[in-house]
């Protein structure tokens, strides 16, 4: 099951941003309840985000006790194009260099598959975010457009 229906214009726009934007901001929650946001490279595989982390990082410690996360892309179009996601993280998945979409997206920056392998040695903990909700808005042609996926999720509590 996918969250986005890419034949719909707004869904297609959000899918394109999730597919091409280089960074997603992952927000975890520390033990004292304060949010901890970090930029991460990612791959969108509707309805999941694939991420990779370095072992021993604070974000992994936070995720061990609280796997619920909020994520967002950088805003585009002067702050009028926003994509926010909620989900639950689990530790599993393939090494980054084994994911074709990762090497396609970041391969030039990393110097191809060998560079992706080297990167994956540092960021060796694969994570999967099961995305429960996406909220996105933009102003194409000056017209406000907001959508929440799945439909009706705008009233649902975060996971």
C-alpha positions as a printed NumPy array, in Angstrom:
array([[  0.   ,   0.   ,   0.   ],
       [  1.297,   3.446,  -0.845],
       [  0.378,   6.741,   0.762],
       [  0.75 ,   8.877,  -2.353],
       [ -1.228,   8.521,  -5.566],
       [  1.265,   9.955,  -8.051],
       [ -1.372,  10.487, -10.734],
       [ -2.774,  13.289,  -8.534],
       [ -0.855,  16.583,  -9.045],
       [ -0.186,  17.383,  -5.363],
       [  0.742,  13.778,  -4.588],
       [  3.114,  13.802,  -7.572],
       [  4.708,  17.018,  -6.321],
       [  5.245,  15.58 ,  -2.814],
       [  6.541,  12.297,  -4.256],
       [  9.029,  14.229,  -6.415],
       [ 10.296,  16.204,  -3.405],
       [ 10.671,  13.038,  -1.33 ],
       [ 12.487,  11.344,  -4.198],
       [ 14.932,  14.136,  -5.079],
       [ 15.525,  16.294,  -1.973],
       [ 18.935,  15.343,  -0.579],
       [ 18.205,  15.74 ,   3.137],
       [ 15.39 ,  14.899,   5.514],
       [ 15.456,  16.247,   9.069],
       [ 14.851,  13.445,  11.58 ],
       [ 13.539,  14.526,  14.978],
       [ 13.825,  12.119,  17.873],
       [ 13.003,  12.779,  21.531],
       [ 15.623,  12.782,  24.263],
       [ 14.938,  11.211,  27.669],
       [ 14.242,  14.684,  29.094],
       [ 11.502,  15.208,  26.479],
       [ 13.418,  17.701,  24.335],
       [ 13.48 ,  17.157,  20.573],
       [ 16.753,  16.327,  18.822],
       [ 16.793,  17.115,  15.072],
       [ 19.496,  15.937,  12.679],
       [ 19.842,  16.069,   8.889],
       [ 20.108,  12.697,   7.177],
       [ 20.443,  11.315,   3.683],
       [ 17.47 ,   9.129,   2.821],
       [ 15.602,   7.149,   0.204],
       [ 11.828,   7.39 ,  -0.226],
       [ 10.178,   4.002,  -0.848],
       [  6.491,   4.82 ,  -0.325],
       [  5.283,   4.301,   2.418],
       [  8.749,   4.054,   3.988],
       [ 11.862,   6.167,   4.353],
       [ 15.199,   4.364,   4.417],
       [ 17.93 ,   5.967,   6.533],
       [ 21.39 ,   5.016,   7.747],
       [ 23.078,   6.068,  10.989],
       [ 26.48 ,   5.765,  12.606],
       [ 26.64 ,   3.318,  15.514],
       [ 26.641,   4.838,  18.976],
       [ 24.916,   8.104,  18.04 ],
       [ 22.451,   9.922,  20.266],
       [ 19.674,   9.499,  17.725],
       [ 20.008,   5.702,  17.945],
       [ 19.865,   5.827,  21.736],
       [ 16.748,   8.006,  21.515],
       [ 15.155,   5.629,  19.003],
       [ 15.808,   2.635,  21.253],
       [ 13.578,   4.148,  23.935],
       [ 11.175,   6.141,  21.713],
       [ 10.849,   4.929,  18.118],
       [  8.201,   7.517,  17.175],
       [  9.684,  10.265,  15.003],
       [  8.812,  13.409,  13.127],
       [ 10.606,  14.259,   9.895],
       [ 10.553,  17.13 ,   7.45 ],
       [ 12.184,  18.299,   4.279],
       [ 13.741,  21.736,   4.023],
       [ 11.085,  24.164,   2.88 ],
       [ 11.269,  25.215,  -0.739],
       [  9.894,  28.168,  -2.69 ],
       [ 10.744,  30.705,   0.   ],
       [  9.071,  28.691,   2.742],
       [  5.818,  28.08 ,   0.872],
       [  6.444,  24.407,   0.028],
       [  6.571,  22.142,   3.089],
       [  6.549,  18.363,   3.596],
       [  6.254,  16.868,   7.099],
       [  6.044,  13.194,   8.066],
       [  5.294,  11.146,  11.193],
       [  6.299,   7.538,  11.637],
       [  7.874,   4.777,  13.645],
       [ 11.491,   3.651,  13.163],
       [ 12.839,   0.139,  13.278],
       [ 16.406,  -1.066,  12.9  ],
       [ 16.539,  -3.174,   9.783],
       [ 17.299,  -2.977,   6.112],
       [ 20.138,  -3.236,   3.659],
       [ 23.443,  -1.408,   3.625],
       [ 23.146,   1.875,   1.727],
       [ 25.371,   0.778,  -1.147],
       [ 23.076,  -2.252,  -1.696],
       [ 20.049,   0.005,  -2.312],
       [ 19.996,   1.036,  -5.986],
       [ 17.938,   4.152,  -5.261],
       [ 20.63 ,   5.302,  -2.795],
       [ 23.493,   4.905,  -5.248],
       [ 21.42 ,   6.611,  -7.965],
       [ 20.583,   9.543,  -5.68 ],
       [ 23.977,  10.049,  -4.014],
       [ 26.404,   8.105,  -6.22 ],
       [ 27.843,  11.12 ,  -8.052],
       [ 28.54 ,  12.898,  -4.775],
       [ 30.11 ,   9.756,  -3.303],
       [ 32.056,   8.707,  -6.385],
       [ 29.9  ,   5.739,  -7.404],
       [ 29.32 ,   2.373,  -5.777],
       [ 32.77 ,   2.211,  -4.145],
       [ 32.209,   5.596,  -2.523],
       [ 28.789,   4.446,  -1.339],
       [ 30.425,   1.356,   0.191],
       [ 32.903,   3.545,   2.081],
       [ 30.105,   5.851,   3.251],
       [ 28.13 ,   2.797,   4.41 ],
       [ 31.034,   1.716,   6.622],
       [ 30.526,   4.873,   8.681],
       [ 26.721,   4.933,   8.436],
       [ 26.323,   1.214,   9.004],
       [ 23.036,   1.044,  10.925],
       [ 20.087,   0.763,   8.521],
       [ 16.789,   2.224,   9.662],
       [ 13.308,   1.97 ,   8.199],
       [ 10.69 ,   4.592,   9.006],
       [  7.174,   3.268,   8.536],
       [  5.5  ,   6.544,   7.587],
       [  2.073,   6.858,   9.182],
       [  1.215,  10.376,   8.055],
       [  2.364,  13.04 ,   5.614],
       [  1.273,  16.662,   5.763],
       [  2.245,  18.881,   2.859],
       [  1.337,  22.32 ,   1.607],
       [  2.422,  24.654,  -1.125],
       [  1.206,  27.639,  -3.133],
       [  1.392,  26.793,  -6.843],
       [  0.423,  29.862,  -8.824],
       [ -0.53 ,  31.631,  -5.588],
       [ -3.231,  29.088,  -4.656],
       [ -2.889,  27.419,  -1.245],
       [ -2.917,  23.609,  -1.434],
       [ -2.722,  21.363,   1.645],
       [ -3.091,  17.606,   1.801],
       [ -2.719,  14.996,   4.513],
       [ -2.055,  11.336,   3.726],
       [ -3.715,   9.049,   4.392],
       [ -6.987,  10.999,   4.003],
       [ -8.486,  11.816,   7.395],
       [ -5.127,  11.534,   9.177],
       [ -5.072,  15.272,   9.954],
       [ -7.323,  14.532,  12.954],
       [ -5.488,  11.409,  14.037],
       [ -2.931,  11.517,  16.838],
       [  0.661,  11.008,  15.824],
       [  1.829,   7.387,  16.113]])
